[in-house]
Amino acid sequence: MRNQIDKPFLFIVISLMLGGFFIFMSASMGLLARGGAEFGVVVFNQAFFGLIVGSFAVWLFSRINYKLWKKYSIYIFVLSVISTLLVFVPMLGFSHGGAKRWLLLGPFSVQPAEFLKLGVIVYLAVLFSKAKLRIHLISEGPIPLLIILGVSGIPLFLQPDTGTFLVITATAFSMFIIAGGRWKHIAWMFVGATLGFAALIASKPYIMERILTFVNPSRDPSGAGWQLKQALIAIGSGGLGGKGFGQSIQKFNFLPEPIGDSIFAVSAEEFGFIGAVIIITAFLLFLLRGLYIARRSPDGFSGLLVSGIVIMIVVQAYLNISAMLGVLPLTGVPLIFISKGGTAILFALIGVGIVLNVSRYKRKI
């Protein structure tokens, strides 16, 4: 039976979006030190994609029956992989900071890897829900999982975008566990992933540099360790209650990417320990309410679909926050709902719309 959407989940998302835009506005003030011309552009883009287009996406996808995603899952996954490969096509893809991750579509740039995240989640939800009690078989669980990760990983490693691949991998393994995958298989795949990651580190100098900086942040404080050093200064100087809105010092020519993957450090400097805990708690509530919706979803596919979406968003958020705190190496992934990134926000809100649609159809208990 069709019901109303889950209002507590929607309230959490609205709080994250409005609070995130508030933080983004403050962090964007750092652009004023460079002349100010870019300030209006980035704020407009964030408001347009986040608040206007994003709100429409939530409304639209909350009304599209989730069963359509199951029906067209293979096409969605294939299209997401192809779109991610298009960044290597001359005149379509462009590079920034040594990475080729964006497509030029007229006046806009989009990051198709965000679409790939959703494509992987939808397709794995179909595969695992069909396997059901057979997921303990290697041919029904681990092998399809590894194939999907391999297919999605190739274009990401070529870009390179290891941060997105880590998010996809963590989400995929979580979905496998929720679907009933055996811990024995998970352990073996974890060993394989560890060996593969070691080989990747050996072949990618920039990853090795991030690992060494994580182990010893002071080894190159003016180079590879600069971002972490400045982030920790920002977070530490925020104290308990912070310096206040707009009062961050580090966002002015000290902290790299203050409106990007360093935005949590800016928020911690301005709103202190209390503000940081509120952000972390908001994402935790987002996860718990999302999993509650998944538990009450009408079928196995919708439950896995919702679980994958909320886990993906929270894993990315906590990867970003952990990197700023020096708990994990820097990954370069944005803080969803808060950092600059129109494509990331748009696809996150498409996912929110899907979750809200599933929440309309509760399982009969």
N, C-alpha and C positions, 0 to 999 in steps of 0.2 A: 504493500500500500504506500502511495506517495504522500510524504509529509512535508513539513517546512524544513528549510535548511538548518544546519546546526548553528544557532546564534552565538553560543560561547566561542566556537572556533572562529567565526567571522569577526567577533569582537577582538579576539587576540590578534588577528591579521590586521585589522584596521588600526589597532594600537601600535603595532610594529611599523606599519606604513607611515602613519602620521608622526610618530616619534622619530622614525628613521629620517623622514624628510626634514624635521626640525634639526636633527643632528647634522644632516648633509648641508643644510643652509649655513650653519655655523662653520663647518669644515671648509666650505667653499670660499669663505672670506679670505683664506690664505691666498687665493688667486688674485686678490686685490693688490698684493705686494708685487705682482708681475704686471701691473698696469690696469687691471680691472676689466679689460675687454672680454675676457673669457668667462668672467663670473656670471653675467647674465645668460650666456649661452648654455652653460652646464646646468644652471638652476632651472632654466626653461625646459631643457631636455629631460631632466629628472622629473619635473612636475608633469610634463606631457606624457612620458612613457609610464611613469610610476602611478601618478594620481588619476590621470584622465584615461589614457589607453588601458592602463592596468585595471582600473575600476570597470571599464567596459568588458575587458577580458573575463574578469571574475563573474560579472553578470551573465555574459554569453555562455561560458562553459559550464556554469552552474545549471544551465537549462538544457544542455546537450546530454542526452541519455548516455550514461557511462558504457552501456553495452556496445555502442558504436565503436568505441576504442578497441574492444575485443574483436569486433568484426573486421576492422581494418588494421590490426596490429602489425602484420608483416609489412604492409605498405608504409606505415608510419615509420617503422624501424629502418627499412631500406632507404626511404626518402631522407631520414635524418642522417644516415651515413653518407649518402651522396652529397647532401648539402654541406656536410663537414669537409668533404673532399674538394668542394668547389673553391675553397680558399687558395688552392694551388693553381687555379686557372688564371692566366694573365688577364689583366684588366678587370677581373672580378675580385680577387683577393688582394689584400694589402698587409704590409708588415708594420709592426710597431714594437720597439724594444727588443728586436732580434727574433720575434715570434710572428708567424703568419697565421692569424686566428680570425680575421675579420673579412666580411664580404661588403663590398660597396654596392648599395642599392639606391641609386640616385643620390639625394643629399644625406642619406642615412647609412650608417655602418651597423652591421649585425654580427653577432658571434654565434655561428651555427652549432657550436658545441653545446649550447644550452638546449637546443632542440634535440641533440643526440641523447642527452640525459633522460629526457622524457621518453624518447623512442625506446631506449633500453629498458626502462621501467615498465612500459606498456607491454613490450614483447615478452619480458621475463614473467610478468604477471600471468600472461596467457599460458606460457610453457609450463610454469610451475603449478598453476591451477588445473591444467589438464592432466599433469602427471599424478597429482593427488597422492594416493598411497604407494605409487611406484617411484616416488622421488628418491627413495633410498637406493634404487638401482643406478649404477654408474651411468648407464646410457640415457636415463631419464632426468638426472639431476646434474651431477658434476660436469659431464661432457657438454651438454647444451650451454651451461653457465660459462664454461671456459671458452667455447666457440664465440659466444656473444661478446665476451670481454675482449677476445682477440680481435674480432672484426671492428669493434668500436675503438680499441686501443691503437690500431695502426695509424689512422689519420691524426689522432691526438699526439702520438709520439713524434710524428713527422712535423707537427706545427712548430715547436713542441708545446704541449700543454699537459704536463704530468699532474698538476693539481686537479684538473677536471677528471683525469683518469682515476686518481685516488678516490674522488668523490663517487664516481660511478662504481668502482670496485667495492668500496665499503657498503654502498647501497645494495648492490647485487648480492653480496654475501649475507647481508641482513635479511633480504627477501628469501634467500635460500634457507636460512635458519627458520624463519617464520613459517615457510611452506612445509617444514618437517624434515629438512636435510639432516643427514647423519653427521654427528660431530667427528666421526672418524674421517669422513671425506673432507670436512672442513679443515681438519688438522693437516691432512696431506696437501690440500690446496694451499694452505697457509705456508707450509714448508716450500712448496714450489714457487709461491709468490715471493717469498723472502729471497730465494736464490735468483729469481728473475730480477728482483729489485736490485740485488747486489751487482748483477751484470749490467743493469741500466746505469747504476752509479758509475761503474767503471768506464762506460761508453759515453757518458754525458758529463763533461767537466763542470758545467754550471750546477748540476745536482750535487756533485761531490763538494763543491764550494759551499753550498747551502748546508750540507751535513756538517762540514768542518766548522762552519760559523755557528751552527746550533750547539755543537759540542763545546766550542771555545769562542764565545762572542767577542772576546777582546783580542783575538789573533789578528784581526784586520779592522780596527774600529773606524777607520776613515774610508774603507772600501766595502767589502762584502758584509761586514758587520755593522755598517752605518745605520741601516734601517732599524734593525733590532735594538741597537744602542739608543737611537732617538725615540723609538717606541717606548722603551722601558723608562726613559727620562720623563716622557709625557705622562705615562701611567703613574709613575711614582710621585711626580709633582702634583698630581690631582688630589692626593690625600683622601680624606674621608668624604667630603662633600663637594670637592672640585673647585675650580677657579670661577665658574660661572659661564653662562652662555656667551660665546664669542671671545672668551678670554684666553684661549689656548695660545701659547707662544710657539710651540713646536710646529704648528701647521704653517708658519711663516718661514719658508726657505730652510727648514731643518729636517722635517719628517717627509720622506719620499711618499708620493701618492696619498696625500692627506684626505682626498675625497674617494680614494680607491681602497686598496687592501689595508691601508693604515688607519682607516677612519675610526676603528674601535679605540685606538690609542688617543686620538683627538677627543673622543667622547669621554674617555676615562679621565683625561686631563681637565676637562671642563665640568664634568658632573661627578667626578671622584669615584671612590669605591662603591658608594651607594648606586650611582648611575650605572656602573659596570655590572653590578649584581642584578639590577632591574633588567638590563638587556639579556643577560644570560638566563635569567628566570623566565623571561618572556618566550624565548626560544624553547625552553624546557616545557612550558605550558602548551606551546604550539605542538610539540611532539606528543605529549601525553593526551591532549584532546584529539589529535589526529589518530593516534592508535586506538583511542576509545571508539571513534567512528569506524575504524577498520574492524574492530572486534564485533561491532553490531551491524556490519555490512551484510547485504543479502546473500552473497555468494563468495566463493573462494577467490575468484578473479578480482572482484571489487575490493575485497579485503587486502589483497596483495598490492593492488594498484595504489590504494590510499597509503598503505604502510610505506611503499617505496617512495612516494612523493614527499611525505612528511620527513622521512628519514633522510632523504637526499638533501632537503633544504637545511635541516638541522646539522647534519654532518658537515656540510660546507660552512655553515655559520661557526661551528665550534672549531673547525680546522683554522679558519681565519683568526678567531679570538685566541686560540692556543698559540698560534705563530707569533702574535703580537705580545703575548705574555712570556715567550721564550720556552714554552712547554713542548712545542713541536717545531720542526724546521719550517722556514717560510715556504709557502706553496703558491702564493700569488692569486689565490681565489678570493673573490669579493665577498663582503658581508651582505648576504641577501637582505633586501628590503631597506638597506641603509647606504651601502656603497654606491658610487657611480657605476652605471651599467644598465642601460635601458633594456637590452636583450635579456639579461639575467633576471631583472625584475619582472619583465613581461612574461617569461616562461614560468617563473615561480608563481605568478598570479594565475596563469592558465592552470597550473597544477592545483592551486587553491580552489579554483572554480570546479575542477573535476572532483575534488574532495567534497565540496559542498553539494554537488549533484548526488554523489553516493550517499551522503548523509540524509537525503530525502527518502531513501529506500532502506528502511531498517529491517533487520532480520526478525522474524517472528520468534519470540522466546516463550 
